[in-house]
């Protein structure tokens, strides 16, 4: 990956890049929603219950470890658990999951 400053500013290239990023995010979000809908119909509830945060954190850690070990099917689960914890305000749990993935602490946004 190169930086914009290394290549120079190109508005057409920028718009193409943004379009590809948006497409990838939307496609991944659709996979996340599909998995959440499957779990809902299987009887899973409580993703937004603060009392479930520790359970969700442990699931994030377990799925992140499996992802690191090469089980790429876990990516959607990792993203869903991170979204749940983010919604609940548990940024430190997300940071721990990111560390398991070898990414270190997430950037402040």
ZARODREN-488501 format. One record per residue: z, y, x of N, C-alpha, C, O in turn; residue in three letters; residue number from 1. Coordinates in pm, whole numbers, plus 50000, padded with zeros to 5 digits. Layout:
// residues N
- n_z; n_y; n_x; ca_z; ca_y; ca_x; c_z; c_y; c_x; o_z; o_y; o_x; aa; i
- Z; Y; X; Z; Y; X; Z; Y; X; Z; Y; X; ala; NUM
...
//
This chain:
// residues 109
- n_z; n_y; n_x; ca_z; ca_y; ca_x; c_z; c_y; c_x; o_z; o_y; o_x; aa; i
- 50000; 49884; 50085; 50000; 50000; 50000; 50000; 50124; 50090; 50075; 50130; 50187; unk; 1
- 49918; 50218; 50059; 49913; 50343; 50134; 49963; 50457; 50046; 49962; 50447; 49923; unk; 2
- 50005; 50564; 50110; 50054; 50679; 50035; 49940; 50775; 50007; 49835; 50771; 50072; unk; 3
- 49963; 50860; 49908; 49863; 50960; 49871; 49832; 51052; 49988; 49717; 51091; 50009; unk; 4
- 49934; 51088; 50064; 49912; 51180; 50176; 49826; 51115; 50285; 49757; 51185; 50358; unk; 5
- 49831; 50984; 50295; 49749; 50914; 50393; 49602; 50912; 50352; 49514; 50911; 50438; unk; 6
- 49575; 50913; 50222; 49438; 50906; 50172; 49382; 51041; 50130; 49261; 51058; 50123; unk; 7
- 49468; 51136; 50101; 49423; 51262; 50045; 49423; 51254; 49892; 49416; 51145; 49835; unk; 8
- 49430; 51367; 49828; 49439; 51373; 49682; 49303; 51349; 49620; 49205; 51413; 49658; unk; 9
- 49297; 51258; 49525; 49176; 51227; 49452; 49214; 51210; 49305; 49270; 51107; 49267; unk; 10
- 49185; 51311; 49222; 49229; 51306; 49082; 49172; 51185; 49006; 49242; 51126; 48923; unk; 11
- 49047; 51148; 49033; 48987; 51034; 48965; 49060; 50905; 49003; 49089; 50822; 48916; unk; 12
- 49089; 50889; 49130; 49163; 50771; 49177; 49303; 50768; 49116; 49353; 50662; 49078; unk; 13
- 49365; 50885; 49109; 49499; 50895; 49051; 49499; 50847; 48906; 49585; 50768; 48867; unk; 14
- 49404; 50894; 48826; 49398; 50855; 48686; 49372; 50705; 48670; 49426; 50641; 48580; unk; 15
- 49289; 50649; 48756; 49265; 50505; 48752; 49393; 50429; 48785; 49427; 50330; 48719; unk; 16
- 49464; 50476; 48889; 49588; 50410; 48929; 49692; 50416; 48818; 49757; 50315; 48789; unk; 17
- 49708; 50531; 48757; 49804; 50546; 48648; 49767; 50454; 48533; 49854; 50392; 48472; unk; 18
- 49639; 50445; 48502; 49594; 50356; 48395; 49626; 50210; 48424; 49666; 50137; 48335; unk; 19
- 49608; 50168; 48550; 49640; 50030; 48587; 49790; 50005; 48580; 49833; 49899; 48534; unk; 20
- 49869; 50102; 48624; 50015; 50088; 48617; 50059; 50077; 48472; 50138; 49990; 48436; unk; 21
- 50008; 50166; 48388; 50047; 50163; 48247; 50006; 50031; 48182; 50082; 49974; 48104; unk; 22
- 49889; 49982; 48215; 49845; 49853; 48161; 49936; 49740; 48204; 49972; 49654; 48123; unk; 23
- 49975; 49740; 48331; 50063; 49634; 48382; 50200; 49642; 48316; 50258; 49539; 48281; unk; 24
- 50253; 49762; 48299; 50385; 49778; 48236; 50379; 49734; 48090; 50468; 49663; 48044; unk; 25
- 50275; 49773; 48018; 50263; 49734; 47878; 50248; 49582; 47864; 50308; 49522; 47776; unk; 26
- 50169; 49521; 47951; 50150; 49376; 47946; 50282; 49304; 47974; 50315; 49206; 47907; unk; 27
- 50357; 49351; 48072; 50485; 49289; 48105; 50586; 49311; 47992; 50662; 49220; 47958; unk; 28
- 50586; 49431; 47934; 50677; 49459; 47822; 50645; 49369; 47703; 50737; 49327; 47632; unk; 29
- 50518; 49339; 47680; 50482; 49246; 47572; 50540; 49108; 47599; 50587; 49041; 47507; unk; 30
- 50538; 49064; 47725; 50597; 48935; 47761; 50748; 48938; 47739; 50807; 48840; 47692; unk; 31
- 50810; 49051; 47774; 50954; 49065; 47751; 50987; 49054; 47603; 51079; 48983; 47563; unk; 32
- 50911; 49126; 47520; 50935; 49124; 47376; 50912; 48985; 47317; 50988; 48941; 47230; unk; 33
- 50810; 48916; 47363; 50783; 48781; 47315; 50902; 48690; 47344; 50945; 48614; 47258; unk; 34
- 50954; 48698; 47466; 51068; 48614; 47504; 51192; 48652; 47421; 51264; 48563; 47375; unk; 35
- 51216; 48781; 47401; 51330; 48824; 47320; 51316; 48776; 47176; 51415; 48735; 47114; unk; 36
- 51196; 48781; 47121; 51174; 48732; 46985; 51197; 48582; 46976; 51254; 48534; 46878; unk; 37
- 51153; 48507; 47077; 51176; 48363; 47079; 51326; 48333; 47080; 51373; 48245; 47008; unk; 38
- 51399; 48406; 47162; 51544; 48383; 47171; 51614; 48423; 47041; 51708; 48357; 46998; unk; 39
- 51567; 48530; 46977; 51625; 48571; 46850; 51608; 48460; 46747; 51703; 48425; 46677; unk; 40
- 51487; 48405; 46738; 51460; 48300; 46640; 51533; 48170; 46674; 51552; 48084; 46588; unk; 41
- 51572; 48155; 46800; 51650; 48038; 46842; 51800; 48059; 46815; 51881; 47968; 46839; unk; 42
- 51837; 48177; 46766; 51975; 48201; 46727; 52057; 48288; 46822; 52175; 48311; 46799; unk; 43
- 51994; 48336; 46930; 52068; 48419; 47025; 52088; 48559; 46967; 51995; 48621; 46916; unk; 44
- 52212; 48608; 46976; 52247; 48742; 46928; 52347; 48804; 47027; 52403; 48734; 47111; unk; 45
- 52368; 48934; 47015; 52473; 49001; 47090; 52430; 49071; 47217; 52515; 49112; 47296; unk; 46
- 52300; 49086; 47238; 52253; 49148; 47361; 52305; 49291; 47379; 52318; 49338; 47491; unk; 47
- 52335; 49357; 47270; 52383; 49496; 47278; 52532; 49509; 47252; 52582; 49618; 47226; unk; 48
- 52604; 49398; 47259; 52749; 49396; 47242; 52815; 49414; 47379; 52797; 49329; 47466; unk; 49
- 52890; 49522; 47399; 52954; 49543; 47530; 53041; 49426; 47575; 53059; 49405; 47695; unk; 50
- 53096; 49350; 47481; 53178; 49234; 47517; 53095; 49123; 47581; 53152; 49031; 47641; unk; 51
- 52964; 49128; 47570; 52875; 49027; 47627; 52825; 49066; 47766; 52750; 48990; 47827; unk; 52
- 52865; 49181; 47816; 52812; 49231; 47942; 52834; 49133; 48059; 52744; 49114; 48141; unk; 53
- 52952; 49072; 48067; 52978; 48979; 48178; 52890; 48855; 48169; 52842; 48805; 48270; unk; 54
- 52870; 48806; 48048; 52782; 48691; 48029; 52640; 48727; 48070; 52573; 48651; 48141; unk; 55
- 52593; 48842; 48026; 52458; 48887; 48059; 52445; 48908; 48210; 52342; 48873; 48268; unk; 56
- 52547; 48966; 48273; 52545; 48986; 48417; 52531; 48854; 48491; 52451; 48842; 48584; unk; 57
- 52609; 48755; 48449; 52600; 48623; 48515; 52462; 48561; 48495; 52407; 48499; 48587; unk; 58
- 52406; 48578; 48377; 52272; 48526; 48351; 52169; 48598; 48439; 52077; 48536; 48491; unk; 59
- 52186; 48729; 48454; 52096; 48804; 48542; 52103; 48750; 48684; 52001; 48727; 48748; unk; 60
- 52224; 48730; 48734; 52241; 48678; 48870; 52179; 48539; 48885; 52110; 48513; 48983; unk; 61
- 52204; 48451; 48789; 52150; 48315; 48796; 51998; 48314; 48794; 51933; 48244; 48871; unk; 62
- 51941; 48393; 48704; 51795; 48398; 48693; 51733; 48467; 48814; 51624; 48430; 48857; unk; 63
- 51801; 48567; 48868; 51751; 48634; 48988; 51749; 48537; 49106; 51654; 48538; 49185; unk; 64
- 51852; 48455; 49118; 51855; 48355; 49226; 51740; 48256; 49211; 51675; 48221; 49309; unk; 65
- 51714; 48212; 49088; 51603; 48120; 49064; 51469; 48186; 49097; 51379; 48121; 49151; unk; 66
- 51457; 48314; 49066; 51334; 48387; 49098; 51314; 48395; 49249; 51203; 48374; 49298; unk; 67
- 51421; 48425; 49321; 51414; 48431; 49467; 51376; 48296; 49525; 51307; 48288; 49626; unk; 68
- 51420; 48189; 49460; 51389; 48054; 49506; 51247; 48011; 49470; 51207; 47898; 49499; unk; 69
- 51172; 48100; 49406; 51031; 48071; 49380; 50995; 48038; 49237; 50879; 48008; 49209; unk; 70
- 51091; 48044; 49145; 51061; 48017; 49005; 51015; 48147; 48939; 51095; 48220; 48881; unk; 71
- 50886; 48175; 48950; 50831; 48303; 48904; 50840; 48320; 48753; 50828; 48432; 48703; unk; 72
- 50861; 48211; 48680; 50876; 48221; 48534; 51002; 48299; 48497; 51016; 48343; 48383; unk; 73
- 51093; 48316; 48592; 51220; 48385; 48566; 51205; 48537; 48563; 51298; 48607; 48522; unk; 74
- 51090; 48589; 48604; 51074; 48734; 48614; 51098; 48805; 48481; 51164; 48909; 48478; unk; 75
- 51048; 48749; 48373; 51067; 48812; 48242; 51213; 48808; 48202; 51265; 48906; 48147; unk; 76
- 51282; 48696; 48228; 51424; 48688; 48195; 51505; 48788; 48276; 51594; 48855; 48223; unk; 77
- 51474; 48799; 48405; 51544; 48896; 48491; 51525; 49037; 48435; 51620; 49114; 48426; unk; 78
- 51403; 49070; 48398; 51376; 49203; 48343; 51450; 49225; 48212; 51505; 49333; 48188; unk; 79
- 51453; 49123; 48126; 51524; 49138; 47998; 51674; 49156; 48018; 51735; 49241; 47953; unk; 80
- 51734; 49077; 48107; 51877; 49093; 48131; 51907; 49229; 48193; 52007; 49292; 48160; unk; 81
- 51821; 49275; 48283; 51840; 49409; 48342; 51830; 49516; 48235; 51907; 49612; 48236; unk; 82
- 51736; 49502; 48142; 51721; 49599; 48033; 51847; 49601; 47947; 51894; 49707; 47908; unk; 83
- 51900; 49482; 47917; 52021; 49474; 47833; 52138; 49545; 47900; 52209; 49622; 47836; unk; 84
- 52158; 49518; 48028; 52268; 49581; 48101; 52247; 49731; 48115; 52342; 49809; 48106; unk; 85
- 52123; 49772; 48136; 52092; 49915; 48143; 52129; 49981; 48009; 52189; 50088; 48006; unk; 86
- 52091; 49917; 47899; 52122; 49969; 47766; 52273; 49983; 47746; 52319; 50079; 47683; unk; 87
- 52348; 49889; 47800; 52494; 49892; 47787; 52561; 49985; 47888; 52681; 50008; 47881; unk; 88
- 52483; 50039; 47982; 52537; 50132; 48080; 52598; 50066; 48202; 52677; 50128; 48272; unk; 89
- 52561; 49940; 48229; 52619; 49867; 48341; 52525; 49868; 48461; 52469; 49765; 48498; unk; 90
- 52509; 49984; 48520; 52416; 49999; 48632; 52460; 49919; 48755; 52376; 49871; 48831; unk; 91
- 52592; 49903; 48774; 52639; 49828; 48891; 52599; 49682; 48882; 52574; 49619; 48985; unk; 92
- 52592; 49626; 48762; 52549; 49487; 48745; 52401; 49474; 48779; 52358; 49374; 48837; unk; 93
- 52323; 49574; 48742; 52180; 49573; 48776; 52164; 49583; 48927; 52077; 49517; 48984; unk; 94
- 52247; 49665; 48992; 52241; 49677; 49137; 52269; 49543; 49204; 52206; 49509; 49304; unk; 95
- 52363; 49468; 49150; 52394; 49337; 49207; 52276; 49243; 49191; 52244; 49168; 49283; unk; 96
- 52212; 49245; 49077; 52093; 49164; 49056; 51982; 49202; 49151; 51911; 49115; 49201; unk; 97
- 51965; 49331; 49175; 51862; 49378; 49268; 51894; 49333; 49410; 51803; 49297; 49486; unk; 98
- 52021; 49333; 49446; 52059; 49287; 49579; 52027; 49139; 49597; 51984; 49097; 49704; unk; 99
- 52047; 49060; 49491; 52014; 48917; 49497; 51865; 48899; 49524; 51824; 48808; 49595; unk; 100
- 51785; 48986; 49465; 51641; 48979; 49485; 51599; 49029; 49623; 51480; 49025; 49657; unk; 101
- 51695; 49076; 49703; 51664; 49123; 49837; 51612; 49264; 49842; 51552; 49305; 49941; unk; 102
- 51634; 49339; 49736; 51582; 49475; 49728; 51688; 49579; 49762; 51657; 49698; 49768; unk; 103
- 51811; 49538; 49783; 51917; 49634; 49811; 51956; 49710; 49685; 51925; 49667; 49574; unk; 104
- 52020; 49819; 49703; 52065; 49901; 49592; 51946; 49974; 49531; 51861; 50024; 49605; unk; 105
- 51939; 49982; 49397; 51829; 50057; 49334; 51845; 50207; 49359; 51956; 50256; 49381; unk; 106
- 51734; 50276; 49356; 51736; 50421; 49372; 51794; 50485; 49249; 51777; 50434; 49138; unk; 107
- 51861; 50596; 49266; 51909; 50673; 49152; 51791; 50736; 49083; 51703; 50792; 49149; unk; 108
- 51787; 50729; 48951; 51678; 50793; 48877; 51734; 50886; 48773; 51658; 50949; 48700; unk; 109
//
